[in-house]
Amino acid sequence: MIKTRANRILIAFTKETSTTSHLFTTRTSNTSLTFTTGRISTSKTFTKEASIAAMSLQQGQTAPATYLQRRQAVAAPRLQQCQAVAAMLL
């Protein structure tokens, strides 16, 4: 009787551990995917804006440099969030 009860407890514990592990893996995977997607999106946007600013500067315009500075200021908090998520995943 004690052995049967111990086996039931062990089975229940094994199922609980398995479920918890699965949920943790899924959440980690989702976070990683979101982090990667955000990082690629930010990188593409910043590269595109930097090339527009560079072309405008070559034509003698100075306003795009200010625009680029504003975009960098907007991107800084996003970069910090990405770095925080990366630190948690490592």
Secondary structure, DSSP 8 states (H G I E B T S, - for coil): -HHHHHHHHHHHHHHHHHHHHHHHHHHHHHHHHHHHHHHHHHHHHHHHHHHHHHHHHHTT--HHHHHHHHHHHHHHHHHHHHHHHHHHH-
